[in-house]
Amino acid sequence: MRKSFRCGYCGLEYKTKELADRCFDYCTKHNACSIEITNKAINKKEKSKSK
Ligand SMILES: [Zn+2]
């Protein structure tokens, strides 16, 4: 069973709750994602044009 943990702020998913928590913590504090953390995301978004 695949389980993933989602950052409630940016929506990226991680394999561990710790990473998701770290992402959420960073996101809410800095209003942005940490590249170091998002690199570990399962569903990290590629740079795409947002309309
Ligand atoms: Zn996040």
mmCIF file of the protein (N, C-alpha, C, O) and its ligand, coordinates in Angstrom:
data_MODEL
# 
_entry.id   MODEL 
# 
loop_
_entity.id 
_entity.type 
_entity.pdbx_number_of_molecules 
1 polymer     1 
2 non-polymer 1 
# 
_entity_poly.entity_id                      1 
_entity_poly.type                           'polypeptide(L)' 
_entity_poly.nstd_linkage                   no 
_entity_poly.nstd_monomer                   no 
_entity_poly.pdbx_seq_one_letter_code       MRKSFRCGYCGLEYKTKELADRCFDYCTKHNACSIEITNKAINKKEKSKSK 
_entity_poly.pdbx_seq_one_letter_code_can   MRKSFRCGYCGLEYKTKELADRCFDYCTKHNACSIEITNKAINKKEKSKSK 
_entity_poly.pdbx_strand_id                 A 
# 
loop_
_entity_poly_seq.entity_id 
_entity_poly_seq.num 
_entity_poly_seq.mon_id 
_entity_poly_seq.hetero 
1 1  MET n 
1 2  ARG n 
1 3  LYS n 
1 4  SER n 
1 5  PHE n 
1 6  ARG n 
1 7  CYS n 
1 8  GLY n 
1 9  TYR n 
1 10 CYS n 
1 11 GLY n 
1 12 LEU n 
1 13 GLU n 
1 14 TYR n 
1 15 LYS n 
1 16 THR n 
1 17 LYS n 
1 18 GLU n 
1 19 LEU n 
1 20 ALA n 
1 21 ASP n 
1 22 ARG n 
1 23 CYS n 
1 24 PHE n 
1 25 ASP n 
1 26 TYR n 
1 27 CYS n 
1 28 THR n 
1 29 LYS n 
1 30 HIS n 
1 31 ASN n 
1 32 ALA n 
1 33 CYS n 
1 34 SER n 
1 35 ILE n 
1 36 GLU n 
1 37 ILE n 
1 38 THR n 
1 39 ASN n 
1 40 LYS n 
1 41 ALA n 
1 42 ILE n 
1 43 ASN n 
1 44 LYS n 
1 45 LYS n 
1 46 GLU n 
1 47 LYS n 
1 48 SER n 
1 49 LYS n 
1 50 SER n 
1 51 LYS n 
# 
loop_
_struct_asym.id 
_struct_asym.entity_id 
A 1 
B 2 
# 
loop_
_chem_comp.id 
_chem_comp.type 
_chem_comp.mon_nstd_flag 
ALA 'L-peptide linking' y 
ARG 'L-peptide linking' y 
ASN 'L-peptide linking' y 
ASP 'L-peptide linking' y 
CYS 'L-peptide linking' y 
GLU 'L-peptide linking' y 
GLY 'peptide linking'   y 
HIS 'L-peptide linking' y 
ILE 'L-peptide linking' y 
LEU 'L-peptide linking' y 
LYS 'L-peptide linking' y 
MET 'L-peptide linking' y 
PHE 'L-peptide linking' y 
SER 'L-peptide linking' y 
THR 'L-peptide linking' y 
TYR 'L-peptide linking' y 
ZN  non-polymer         . 
# 
_pdbx_entity_nonpoly.entity_id   2 
_pdbx_entity_nonpoly.name        ? 
_pdbx_entity_nonpoly.comp_id     ZN 
# 
_pdbx_nonpoly_scheme.asym_id         B 
_pdbx_nonpoly_scheme.entity_id       2 
_pdbx_nonpoly_scheme.mon_id          ZN 
_pdbx_nonpoly_scheme.ndb_seq_num     1 
_pdbx_nonpoly_scheme.pdb_seq_num     101 
_pdbx_nonpoly_scheme.auth_seq_num    101 
_pdbx_nonpoly_scheme.pdb_mon_id      ZN 
_pdbx_nonpoly_scheme.auth_mon_id     ZN 
_pdbx_nonpoly_scheme.pdb_strand_id   A 
_pdbx_nonpoly_scheme.pdb_ins_code    . 
# 
loop_
_atom_site.group_PDB 
_atom_site.id 
_atom_site.type_symbol 
_atom_site.label_atom_id 
_atom_site.label_alt_id 
_atom_site.label_comp_id 
_atom_site.label_asym_id 
_atom_site.label_entity_id 
_atom_site.label_seq_id 
_atom_site.pdbx_PDB_ins_code 
_atom_site.Cartn_x 
_atom_site.Cartn_y 
_atom_site.Cartn_z 
_atom_site.occupancy 
_atom_site.B_iso_or_equiv 
_atom_site.pdbx_formal_charge 
_atom_site.auth_seq_id 
_atom_site.auth_comp_id 
_atom_site.auth_asym_id 
_atom_site.auth_atom_id 
_atom_site.pdbx_PDB_model_num 
ATOM   1   N  N  . MET A 1 1  ? 0.847  -1.205 0.000   1.00 0.00 ? 1   MET A N  1 
ATOM   2   C  CA . MET A 1 1  ? 0.000  0.000  0.000   1.00 0.00 ? 1   MET A CA 1 
ATOM   3   C  C  . MET A 1 1  ? 0.878  1.249  0.000   1.00 0.00 ? 1   MET A C  1 
ATOM   4   O  O  . MET A 1 1  ? 1.774  1.417  0.828   1.00 0.00 ? 1   MET A O  1 
ATOM   5   N  N  . ARG A 1 2  ? 0.594  2.077  -0.922  1.00 0.00 ? 2   ARG A N  1 
ATOM   6   C  CA . ARG A 1 2  ? 1.409  3.277  -1.011  1.00 0.00 ? 2   ARG A CA 1 
ATOM   7   C  C  . ARG A 1 2  ? 0.812  4.389  -0.166  1.00 0.00 ? 2   ARG A C  1 
ATOM   8   O  O  . ARG A 1 2  ? -0.381 4.686  -0.223  1.00 0.00 ? 2   ARG A O  1 
ATOM   9   N  N  . LYS A 1 3  ? 1.657  4.963  0.585   1.00 0.00 ? 3   LYS A N  1 
ATOM   10  C  CA . LYS A 1 3  ? 1.194  6.032  1.456   1.00 0.00 ? 3   LYS A CA 1 
ATOM   11  C  C  . LYS A 1 3  ? 2.052  7.252  1.208   1.00 0.00 ? 3   LYS A C  1 
ATOM   12  O  O  . LYS A 1 3  ? 3.266  7.162  1.024   1.00 0.00 ? 3   LYS A O  1 
ATOM   13  N  N  . SER A 1 4  ? 1.410  8.358  1.209   1.00 0.00 ? 4   SER A N  1 
ATOM   14  C  CA . SER A 1 4  ? 2.198  9.565  1.050   1.00 0.00 ? 4   SER A CA 1 
ATOM   15  C  C  . SER A 1 4  ? 1.653  10.638 1.982   1.00 0.00 ? 4   SER A C  1 
ATOM   16  O  O  . SER A 1 4  ? 0.494  10.616 2.398   1.00 0.00 ? 4   SER A O  1 
ATOM   17  N  N  . PHE A 1 5  ? 2.507  11.543 2.278   1.00 0.00 ? 5   PHE A N  1 
ATOM   18  C  CA . PHE A 1 5  ? 2.123  12.617 3.183   1.00 0.00 ? 5   PHE A CA 1 
ATOM   19  C  C  . PHE A 1 5  ? 2.182  13.930 2.437   1.00 0.00 ? 5   PHE A C  1 
ATOM   20  O  O  . PHE A 1 5  ? 3.142  14.231 1.727   1.00 0.00 ? 5   PHE A O  1 
ATOM   21  N  N  . ARG A 1 6  ? 1.154  14.683 2.614   1.00 0.00 ? 6   ARG A N  1 
ATOM   22  C  CA . ARG A 1 6  ? 1.017  15.875 1.804   1.00 0.00 ? 6   ARG A CA 1 
ATOM   23  C  C  . ARG A 1 6  ? 1.237  17.132 2.633   1.00 0.00 ? 6   ARG A C  1 
ATOM   24  O  O  . ARG A 1 6  ? 0.780  17.249 3.770   1.00 0.00 ? 6   ARG A O  1 
ATOM   25  N  N  . CYS A 1 7  ? 1.942  18.051 2.029   1.00 0.00 ? 7   CYS A N  1 
ATOM   26  C  CA . CYS A 1 7  ? 2.085  19.351 2.655   1.00 0.00 ? 7   CYS A CA 1 
ATOM   27  C  C  . CYS A 1 7  ? 0.788  20.123 2.414   1.00 0.00 ? 7   CYS A C  1 
ATOM   28  O  O  . CYS A 1 7  ? 0.374  20.331 1.273   1.00 0.00 ? 7   CYS A O  1 
ATOM   29  N  N  . GLY A 1 8  ? 0.168  20.534 3.492   1.00 0.00 ? 8   GLY A N  1 
ATOM   30  C  CA . GLY A 1 8  ? -1.117 21.208 3.367   1.00 0.00 ? 8   GLY A CA 1 
ATOM   31  C  C  . GLY A 1 8  ? -1.011 22.595 2.769   1.00 0.00 ? 8   GLY A C  1 
ATOM   32  O  O  . GLY A 1 8  ? -2.019 23.219 2.436   1.00 0.00 ? 8   GLY A O  1 
ATOM   33  N  N  . TYR A 1 9  ? 0.187  23.061 2.639   1.00 0.00 ? 9   TYR A N  1 
ATOM   34  C  CA . TYR A 1 9  ? 0.354  24.412 2.122   1.00 0.00 ? 9   TYR A CA 1 
ATOM   35  C  C  . TYR A 1 9  ? 0.574  24.424 0.614   1.00 0.00 ? 9   TYR A C  1 
ATOM   36  O  O  . TYR A 1 9  ? -0.121 25.132 -0.115  1.00 0.00 ? 9   TYR A O  1 
ATOM   37  N  N  . CYS A 1 10 ? 1.527  23.650 0.158   1.00 0.00 ? 10  CYS A N  1 
ATOM   38  C  CA . CYS A 1 10 ? 1.849  23.689 -1.273  1.00 0.00 ? 10  CYS A CA 1 
ATOM   39  C  C  . CYS A 1 10 ? 1.315  22.477 -2.019  1.00 0.00 ? 10  CYS A C  1 
ATOM   40  O  O  . CYS A 1 10 ? 1.279  22.467 -3.249  1.00 0.00 ? 10  CYS A O  1 
ATOM   41  N  N  . GLY A 1 11 ? 0.895  21.447 -1.271  1.00 0.00 ? 11  GLY A N  1 
ATOM   42  C  CA . GLY A 1 11 ? 0.269  20.307 -1.924  1.00 0.00 ? 11  GLY A CA 1 
ATOM   43  C  C  . GLY A 1 11 ? 1.229  19.253 -2.431  1.00 0.00 ? 11  GLY A C  1 
ATOM   44  O  O  . GLY A 1 11 ? 0.802  18.266 -3.031  1.00 0.00 ? 11  GLY A O  1 
ATOM   45  N  N  . LEU A 1 12 ? 2.495  19.440 -2.205  1.00 0.00 ? 12  LEU A N  1 
ATOM   46  C  CA . LEU A 1 12 ? 3.450  18.429 -2.628  1.00 0.00 ? 12  LEU A CA 1 
ATOM   47  C  C  . LEU A 1 12 ? 3.385  17.234 -1.686  1.00 0.00 ? 12  LEU A C  1 
ATOM   48  O  O  . LEU A 1 12 ? 3.076  17.375 -0.503  1.00 0.00 ? 12  LEU A O  1 
ATOM   49  N  N  . GLU A 1 13 ? 3.680  16.066 -2.224  1.00 0.00 ? 13  GLU A N  1 
ATOM   50  C  CA . GLU A 1 13 ? 3.589  14.858 -1.420  1.00 0.00 ? 13  GLU A CA 1 
ATOM   51  C  C  . GLU A 1 13 ? 4.962  14.269 -1.154  1.00 0.00 ? 13  GLU A C  1 
ATOM   52  O  O  . GLU A 1 13 ? 5.871  14.318 -1.983  1.00 0.00 ? 13  GLU A O  1 
ATOM   53  N  N  . TYR A 1 14 ? 5.066  13.712 0.037   1.00 0.00 ? 14  TYR A N  1 
ATOM   54  C  CA . TYR A 1 14 ? 6.340  13.137 0.459   1.00 0.00 ? 14  TYR A CA 1 
ATOM   55  C  C  . TYR A 1 14 ? 6.159  11.723 0.963   1.00 0.00 ? 14  TYR A C  1 
ATOM   56  O  O  . TYR A 1 14 ? 5.061  11.301 1.327   1.00 0.00 ? 14  TYR A O  1 
ATOM   57  N  N  . LYS A 1 15 ? 7.267  11.004 0.973   1.00 0.00 ? 15  LYS A N  1 
ATOM   58  C  CA . LYS A 1 15 ? 7.207  9.623  1.435   1.00 0.00 ? 15  LYS A CA 1 
ATOM   59  C  C  . LYS A 1 15 ? 7.051  9.553  2.940   1.00 0.00 ? 15  LYS A C  1 
ATOM   60  O  O  . LYS A 1 15 ? 6.458  8.614  3.471   1.00 0.00 ? 15  LYS A O  1 
ATOM   61  N  N  . THR A 1 16 ? 7.577  10.537 3.616   1.00 0.00 ? 16  THR A N  1 
ATOM   62  C  CA . THR A 1 16 ? 7.520  10.496 5.075   1.00 0.00 ? 16  THR A CA 1 
ATOM   63  C  C  . THR A 1 16 ? 6.785  11.706 5.622   1.00 0.00 ? 16  THR A C  1 
ATOM   64  O  O  . THR A 1 16 ? 6.744  12.779 5.020   1.00 0.00 ? 16  THR A O  1 
ATOM   65  N  N  . LYS A 1 17 ? 6.213  11.480 6.783   1.00 0.00 ? 17  LYS A N  1 
ATOM   66  C  CA . LYS A 1 17 ? 5.479  12.565 7.428   1.00 0.00 ? 17  LYS A CA 1 
ATOM   67  C  C  . LYS A 1 17 ? 6.449  13.664 7.844   1.00 0.00 ? 17  LYS A C  1 
ATOM   68  O  O  . LYS A 1 17 ? 6.111  14.847 7.860   1.00 0.00 ? 17  LYS A O  1 
ATOM   69  N  N  . GLU A 1 18 ? 7.639  13.246 8.173   1.00 0.00 ? 18  GLU A N  1 
ATOM   70  C  CA . GLU A 1 18 ? 8.631  14.214 8.623   1.00 0.00 ? 18  GLU A CA 1 
ATOM   71  C  C  . GLU A 1 18 ? 8.920  15.240 7.536   1.00 0.00 ? 18  GLU A C  1 
ATOM   72  O  O  . GLU A 1 18 ? 9.002  16.440 7.797   1.00 0.00 ? 18  GLU A O  1 
ATOM   73  N  N  . LEU A 1 19 ? 9.072  14.747 6.323   1.00 0.00 ? 19  LEU A N  1 
ATOM   74  C  CA . LEU A 1 19 ? 9.350  15.651 5.222   1.00 0.00 ? 19  LEU A CA 1 
ATOM   75  C  C  . LEU A 1 19 ? 8.165  16.566 4.952   1.00 0.00 ? 19  LEU A C  1 
ATOM   76  O  O  . LEU A 1 19 ? 8.325  17.760 4.699   1.00 0.00 ? 19  LEU A O  1 
ATOM   77  N  N  . ALA A 1 20 ? 6.984  15.986 5.011   1.00 0.00 ? 20  ALA A N  1 
ATOM   78  C  CA . ALA A 1 20 ? 5.789  16.791 4.775   1.00 0.00 ? 20  ALA A CA 1 
ATOM   79  C  C  . ALA A 1 20 ? 5.660  17.869 5.841   1.00 0.00 ? 20  ALA A C  1 
ATOM   80  O  O  . ALA A 1 20 ? 5.283  19.005 5.556   1.00 0.00 ? 20  ALA A O  1 
ATOM   81  N  N  . ASP A 1 21 ? 5.978  17.493 7.070   1.00 0.00 ? 21  ASP A N  1 
ATOM   82  C  CA . ASP A 1 21 ? 5.918  18.462 8.152   1.00 0.00 ? 21  ASP A CA 1 
ATOM   83  C  C  . ASP A 1 21 ? 6.950  19.554 7.972   1.00 0.00 ? 21  ASP A C  1 
ATOM   84  O  O  . ASP A 1 21 ? 6.694  20.734 8.210   1.00 0.00 ? 21  ASP A O  1 
ATOM   85  N  N  . ARG A 1 22 ? 8.116  19.125 7.547   1.00 0.00 ? 22  ARG A N  1 
ATOM   86  C  CA . ARG A 1 22 ? 9.189  20.104 7.331   1.00 0.00 ? 22  ARG A CA 1 
ATOM   87  C  C  . ARG A 1 22 ? 8.814  21.067 6.221   1.00 0.00 ? 22  ARG A C  1 
ATOM   88  O  O  . ARG A 1 22 ? 9.068  22.269 6.301   1.00 0.00 ? 22  ARG A O  1 
ATOM   89  N  N  . CYS A 1 23 ? 8.208  20.518 5.191   1.00 0.00 ? 23  CYS A N  1 
ATOM   90  C  CA . CYS A 1 23 ? 7.784  21.351 4.072   1.00 0.00 ? 23  CYS A CA 1 
ATOM   91  C  C  . CYS A 1 23 ? 6.720  22.333 4.532   1.00 0.00 ? 23  CYS A C  1 
ATOM   92  O  O  . CYS A 1 23 ? 6.796  23.528 4.250   1.00 0.00 ? 23  CYS A O  1 
ATOM   93  N  N  . PHE A 1 24 ? 5.735  21.816 5.240   1.00 0.00 ? 24  PHE A N  1 
ATOM   94  C  CA . PHE A 1 24 ? 4.647  22.665 5.710   1.00 0.00 ? 24  PHE A CA 1 
ATOM   95  C  C  . PHE A 1 24 ? 5.180  23.766 6.619   1.00 0.00 ? 24  PHE A C  1 
ATOM   96  O  O  . PHE A 1 24 ? 4.765  24.922 6.535   1.00 0.00 ? 24  PHE A O  1 
ATOM   97  N  N  . ASP A 1 25 ? 6.095  23.384 7.474   1.00 0.00 ? 25  ASP A N  1 
ATOM   98  C  CA . ASP A 1 25 ? 6.686  24.338 8.393   1.00 0.00 ? 25  ASP A CA 1 
ATOM   99  C  C  . ASP A 1 25 ? 7.406  25.446 7.625   1.00 0.00 ? 25  ASP A C  1 
ATOM   100 O  O  . ASP A 1 25 ? 7.246  26.634 7.905   1.00 0.00 ? 25  ASP A O  1 
ATOM   101 N  N  . TYR A 1 26 ? 8.192  25.021 6.662   1.00 0.00 ? 26  TYR A N  1 
ATOM   102 C  CA . TYR A 1 26 ? 8.957  25.974 5.880   1.00 0.00 ? 26  TYR A CA 1 
ATOM   103 C  C  . TYR A 1 26 ? 8.019  26.845 5.047   1.00 0.00 ? 26  TYR A C  1 
ATOM   104 O  O  . TYR A 1 26 ? 8.183  28.063 4.974   1.00 0.00 ? 26  TYR A O  1 
ATOM   105 N  N  . CYS A 1 27 ? 7.053  26.213 4.433   1.00 0.00 ? 27  CYS A N  1 
ATOM   106 C  CA . CYS A 1 27 ? 6.115  26.924 3.567   1.00 0.00 ? 27  CYS A CA 1 
ATOM   107 C  C  . CYS A 1 27 ? 5.386  28.029 4.334   1.00 0.00 ? 27  CYS A C  1 
ATOM   108 O  O  . CYS A 1 27 ? 5.281  29.162 3.865   1.00 0.00 ? 27  CYS A O  1 
ATOM   109 N  N  . THR A 1 28 ? 4.889  27.684 5.512   1.00 0.00 ? 28  THR A N  1 
ATOM   110 C  CA . THR A 1 28 ? 4.112  28.657 6.266   1.00 0.00 ? 28  THR A CA 1 
ATOM   111 C  C  . THR A 1 28 ? 4.995  29.761 6.815   1.00 0.00 ? 28  THR A C  1 
ATOM   112 O  O  . THR A 1 28 ? 4.557  30.901 6.960   1.00 0.00 ? 28  THR A O  1 
ATOM   113 N  N  . LYS A 1 29 ? 6.225  29.426 7.115   1.00 0.00 ? 29  LYS A N  1 
ATOM   114 C  CA . LYS A 1 29 ? 7.113  30.447 7.682   1.00 0.00 ? 29  LYS A CA 1 
ATOM   115 C  C  . LYS A 1 29 ? 7.626  31.396 6.617   1.00 0.00 ? 29  LYS A C  1 
ATOM   116 O  O  . LYS A 1 29 ? 7.710  32.606 6.827   1.00 0.00 ? 29  LYS A O  1 
ATOM   117 N  N  . HIS A 1 30 ? 7.964  30.830 5.480   1.00 0.00 ? 30  HIS A N  1 
ATOM   118 C  CA . HIS A 1 30 ? 8.611  31.639 4.445   1.00 0.00 ? 30  HIS A CA 1 
ATOM   119 C  C  . HIS A 1 30 ? 7.692  31.991 3.287   1.00 0.00 ? 30  HIS A C  1 
ATOM   120 O  O  . HIS A 1 30 ? 8.059  32.750 2.391   1.00 0.00 ? 30  HIS A O  1 
ATOM   121 N  N  . ASN A 1 31 ? 6.500  31.429 3.321   1.00 0.00 ? 31  ASN A N  1 
ATOM   122 C  CA . ASN A 1 31 ? 5.578  31.670 2.218   1.00 0.00 ? 31  ASN A CA 1 
ATOM   123 C  C  . ASN A 1 31 ? 6.159  31.195 0.901   1.00 0.00 ? 31  ASN A C  1 
ATOM   124 O  O  . ASN A 1 31 ? 5.831  31.712 -0.167  1.00 0.00 ? 31  ASN A O  1 
ATOM   125 N  N  . ALA A 1 32 ? 7.018  30.215 0.997   1.00 0.00 ? 32  ALA A N  1 
ATOM   126 C  CA . ALA A 1 32 ? 7.627  29.641 -0.191  1.00 0.00 ? 32  ALA A CA 1 
ATOM   127 C  C  . ALA A 1 32 ? 8.178  28.278 0.159   1.00 0.00 ? 32  ALA A C  1 
ATOM   128 O  O  . ALA A 1 32 ? 8.346  27.939 1.331   1.00 0.00 ? 32  ALA A O  1 
ATOM   129 N  N  . CYS A 1 33 ? 8.455  27.502 -0.873  1.00 0.00 ? 33  CYS A N  1 
ATOM   130 C  CA . CYS A 1 33 ? 8.962  26.167 -0.621  1.00 0.00 ? 33  CYS A CA 1 
ATOM   131 C  C  . CYS A 1 33 ? 10.480 26.179 -0.587  1.00 0.00 ? 33  CYS A C  1 
ATOM   132 O  O  . CYS A 1 33 ? 11.132 27.005 -1.225  1.00 0.00 ? 33  CYS A O  1 
ATOM   133 N  N  . SER A 1 34 ? 11.017 25.247 0.170   1.00 0.00 ? 34  SER A N  1 
ATOM   134 C  CA . SER A 1 34 ? 12.454 25.069 0.165   1.00 0.00 ? 34  SER A CA 1 
ATOM   135 C  C  . SER A 1 34 ? 12.814 24.107 -0.955  1.00 0.00 ? 34  SER A C  1 
ATOM   136 O  O  . SER A 1 34 ? 12.284 22.998 -1.028  1.00 0.00 ? 34  SER A O  1 
ATOM   137 N  N  . ILE A 1 35 ? 13.698 24.528 -1.810  1.00 0.00 ? 35  ILE A N  1 
ATOM   138 C  CA . ILE A 1 35 ? 14.083 23.671 -2.937  1.00 0.00 ? 35  ILE A CA 1 
ATOM   139 C  C  . ILE A 1 35 ? 14.659 22.367 -2.428  1.00 0.00 ? 35  ILE A C  1 
ATOM   140 O  O  . ILE A 1 35 ? 14.425 21.300 -2.995  1.00 0.00 ? 35  ILE A O  1 
ATOM   141 N  N  . GLU A 1 36 ? 15.406 22.469 -1.360  1.00 0.00 ? 36  GLU A N  1 
ATOM   142 C  CA . GLU A 1 36 ? 16.021 21.281 -0.783  1.00 0.00 ? 36  GLU A CA 1 
ATOM   143 C  C  . GLU A 1 36 ? 14.968 20.258 -0.396  1.00 0.00 ? 36  GLU A C  1 
ATOM   144 O  O  . GLU A 1 36 ? 15.154 19.053 -0.571  1.00 0.00 ? 36  GLU A O  1 
ATOM   145 N  N  . ILE A 1 37 ? 13.871 20.755 0.128   1.00 0.00 ? 37  ILE A N  1 
ATOM   146 C  CA . ILE A 1 37 ? 12.807 19.855 0.569   1.00 0.00 ? 37  ILE A CA 1 
ATOM   147 C  C  . ILE A 1 37 ? 11.962 19.398 -0.612  1.00 0.00 ? 37  ILE A C  1 
ATOM   148 O  O  . ILE A 1 37 ? 11.644 18.215 -0.726  1.00 0.00 ? 37  ILE A O  1 
ATOM   149 N  N  . THR A 1 38 ? 11.604 20.311 -1.475  1.00 0.00 ? 38  THR A N  1 
ATOM   150 C  CA . THR A 1 38 ? 10.727 19.933 -2.582  1.00 0.00 ? 38  THR A CA 1 
ATOM   151 C  C  . THR A 1 38 ? 11.420 18.972 -3.548  1.00 0.00 ? 38  THR A C  1 
ATOM   152 O  O  . THR A 1 38 ? 10.762 18.258 -4.305  1.00 0.00 ? 38  THR A O  1 
ATOM   153 N  N  . ASN A 1 39 ? 12.724 18.961 -3.516  1.00 0.00 ? 39  ASN A N  1 
ATOM   154 C  CA . ASN A 1 39 ? 13.441 18.001 -4.343  1.00 0.00 ? 39  ASN A CA 1 
ATOM   155 C  C  . ASN A 1 39 ? 13.113 16.577 -3.951  1.00 0.00 ? 39  ASN A C  1 
ATOM   156 O  O  . ASN A 1 39 ? 13.260 15.644 -4.740  1.00 0.00 ? 39  ASN A O  1 
ATOM   157 N  N  . LYS A 1 40 ? 12.668 16.430 -2.722  1.00 0.00 ? 40  LYS A N  1 
ATOM   158 C  CA . LYS A 1 40 ? 12.363 15.086 -2.230  1.00 0.00 ? 40  LYS A CA 1 
ATOM   159 C  C  . LYS A 1 40 ? 10.897 14.749 -2.390  1.00 0.00 ? 40  LYS A C  1 
ATOM   160 O  O  . LYS A 1 40 ? 10.454 13.671 -1.996  1.00 0.00 ? 40  LYS A O  1 
ATOM   161 N  N  . ALA A 1 41 ? 10.159 15.651 -2.957  1.00 0.00 ? 41  ALA A N  1 
ATOM   162 C  CA . ALA A 1 41 ? 8.734  15.405 -3.123  1.00 0.00 ? 41  ALA A CA 1 
ATOM   163 C  C  . ALA A 1 41 ? 8.493  14.320 -4.158  1.00 0.00 ? 41  ALA A C  1 
ATOM   164 O  O  . ALA A 1 41 ? 9.268  14.154 -5.101  1.00 0.00 ? 41  ALA A O  1 
ATOM   165 N  N  . ILE A 1 42 ? 7.421  13.597 -3.970  1.00 0.00 ? 42  ILE A N  1 
ATOM   166 C  CA . ILE A 1 42 ? 7.072  12.529 -4.900  1.00 0.00 ? 42  ILE A CA 1 
ATOM   167 C  C  . ILE A 1 42 ? 6.527  13.120 -6.196  1.00 0.00 ? 42  ILE A C  1 
ATOM   168 O  O  . ILE A 1 42 ? 6.873  12.693 -7.297  1.00 0.00 ? 42  ILE A O  1 
ATOM   169 N  N  . ASN A 1 43 ? 5.680  14.097 -6.028  1.00 0.00 ? 43  ASN A N  1 
ATOM   170 C  CA . ASN A 1 43 ? 4.981  14.646 -7.181  1.00 0.00 ? 43  ASN A CA 1 
ATOM   171 C  C  . ASN A 1 43 ? 5.455  16.049 -7.495  1.00 0.00 ? 43  ASN A C  1 
ATOM   172 O  O  . ASN A 1 43 ? 4.666  16.922 -7.856  1.00 0.00 ? 43  ASN A O  1 
ATOM   173 N  N  . LYS A 1 44 ? 6.740  16.251 -7.355  1.00 0.00 ? 44  LYS A N  1 
ATOM   174 C  CA . LYS A 1 44 ? 7.227  17.609 -7.572  1.00 0.00 ? 44  LYS A CA 1 
ATOM   175 C  C  . LYS A 1 44 ? 6.903  18.066 -8.983  1.00 0.00 ? 44  LYS A C  1 
ATOM   176 O  O  . LYS A 1 44 ? 7.001  17.324 -9.961  1.00 0.00 ? 44  LYS A O  1 
ATOM   177 N  N  . LYS A 1 45 ? 6.523  19.299 -9.026  1.00 0.00 ? 45  LYS A N  1 
ATOM   178 C  CA . LYS A 1 45 ? 6.104  19.838 -10.316 1.00 0.00 ? 45  LYS A CA 1 
ATOM   179 C  C  . LYS A 1 45 ? 7.292  20.293 -11.101 1.00 0.00 ? 45  LYS A C  1 
ATOM   180 O  O  . LYS A 1 45 ? 8.239  20.879 -10.575 1.00 0.00 ? 45  LYS A O  1 
ATOM   181 N  N  . GLU A 1 46 ? 7.219  20.014 -12.353 1.00 0.00 ? 46  GLU A N  1 
ATOM   182 C  CA . GLU A 1 46 ? 8.242  20.583 -13.206 1.00 0.00 ? 46  GLU A CA 1 
ATOM   183 C  C  . GLU A 1 46 ? 7.859  22.014 -13.468 1.00 0.00 ? 46  GLU A C  1 
ATOM   184 O  O  . GLU A 1 46 ? 6.704  22.417 -13.324 1.00 0.00 ? 46  GLU A O  1 
ATOM   185 N  N  . LYS A 1 47 ? 8.837  22.752 -13.847 1.00 0.00 ? 47  LYS A N  1 
ATOM   186 C  CA . LYS A 1 47 ? 8.560  24.148 -14.120 1.00 0.00 ? 47  LYS A CA 1 
ATOM   187 C  C  . LYS A 1 47 ? 7.596  24.217 -15.301 1.00 0.00 ? 47  LYS A C  1 
ATOM   188 O  O  . LYS A 1 47 ? 7.949  23.901 -16.437 1.00 0.00 ? 47  LYS A O  1 
ATOM   189 N  N  . SER A 1 48 ? 6.413  24.623 -15.009 1.00 0.00 ? 48  SER A N  1 
ATOM   190 C  CA . SER A 1 48 ? 5.446  24.719 -16.103 1.00 0.00 ? 48  SER A CA 1 
ATOM   191 C  C  . SER A 1 48 ? 4.816  26.084 -16.070 1.00 0.00 ? 48  SER A C  1 
ATOM   192 O  O  . SER A 1 48 ? 4.786  26.764 -15.044 1.00 0.00 ? 48  SER A O  1 
ATOM   193 N  N  . LYS A 1 49 ? 4.325  26.456 -17.200 1.00 0.00 ? 49  LYS A N  1 
ATOM   194 C  CA . LYS A 1 49 ? 3.703  27.773 -17.268 1.00 0.00 ? 49  LYS A CA 1 
ATOM   195 C  C  . LYS A 1 49 ? 2.377  27.745 -16.543 1.00 0.00 ? 49  LYS A C  1 
ATOM   196 O  O  . LYS A 1 49 ? 1.536  26.878 -16.780 1.00 0.00 ? 49  LYS A O  1 
ATOM   197 N  N  . SER A 1 50 ? 2.213  28.675 -15.685 1.00 0.00 ? 50  SER A N  1 
ATOM   198 C  CA . SER A 1 50 ? 0.919  28.775 -15.030 1.00 0.00 ? 50  SER A CA 1 
ATOM   199 C  C  . SER A 1 50 ? 0.135  29.888 -15.693 1.00 0.00 ? 50  SER A C  1 
ATOM   200 O  O  . SER A 1 50 ? 0.637  30.989 -15.920 1.00 0.00 ? 50  SER A O  1 
ATOM   201 N  N  . LYS A 1 51 ? -1.058 29.577 -15.982 1.00 0.00 ? 51  LYS A N  1 
ATOM   202 C  CA . LYS A 1 51 ? -1.850 30.557 -16.717 1.00 0.00 ? 51  LYS A CA 1 
ATOM   203 C  C  . LYS A 1 51 ? -2.397 31.610 -15.788 1.00 0.00 ? 51  LYS A C  1 
ATOM   204 O  O  . LYS A 1 51 ? -3.092 32.524 -16.232 1.00 0.00 ? 51  LYS A O  1 
HETATM 205 ZN ZN . ZN  B 2 .  ? 5.074  22.710 1.249   1.00 0.00 2 101 ZN  A ZN 1 
# 
